[in-house]
Amino acid sequence: MATPARPEWLAVDRYVGDVFALQDAALAQAAQAAARAGLPDIAVSAPQGRLLELLARLRRPHLILELGTLGGYSTICLARALEGGGRLFSLELSEHHADVARQSVAAAGLGELVEIRTTPALEGIAALAAEGQGPFDLIFFDADKAPMGDYFLACLPLAAPDALLIFDNTVRGGGLADEASSDPSVLGVRRLHELLAAEPRVRATTIQTVGDKGHDGLTLALLGG
């Protein structure tokens, strides 16, 4: 459920991006490469990407898991926060998207820290578990929204006891509050909220956002909180 961005929201995003120089050469290249390759314009914005990096730096992660790579913009933001010797695993359904992302991540000088796997998310999570990967200090959920609750449940066994979980696009233009909605994405994020609320190890909140992605938001959850 998309809500068109208002001119003042776009202006604020541009101002913040300019004053803090949010989009450096590597991130600009990633955005341009995604556009040239015809990827959908659904990546995190520059201010959102910096927010991801700041949250990750606060967590000081050694292992990060990302669900939904797209063109690698958020991957670069998160990988920059890895502690020495850290690794980021990113799961992406589309081989085309994954190829574009791999090139952008490598151009950003992060190729040795990031492994992008082409796989459905649940299969990729199961493979990581079978390999004994983890525990993950930070998990960023930016894949399809209808099964978001399933992704959360599947990732819980791989999460560190104090892991930070970040879920993108969880407000759905206000649809999150619509009890009568039949939109699968809205139903998915509503179920996610119910699962988070029922999990005794989780302390969570959802923040609404506006900007060049319209009216949306993200959910933050801390295990052991």
Buried (B, 14 or more C-beta within 10 A) or exposed (E): BEBEBEEEBBEBBBEBBEEEEBBEEBBEBBBEBBEEBEBEEBBBBBBBBBBBBEBBBEBEBBBBBBBBBBBBBBBBBBBBBBEEEBBBBBBBBBEEBBBBBBBBBEBBEBBEBBBBBBBBBBEBBBBBBEEEBBBBBBBBBBBBBBBBBBBBBBBBEBBBEEBBBBBBBBBBBBBBEBEEBEBEBBBBBBBBBEBBEEBEBBEBEBEEBBBBBBBBBBBBBBBEE
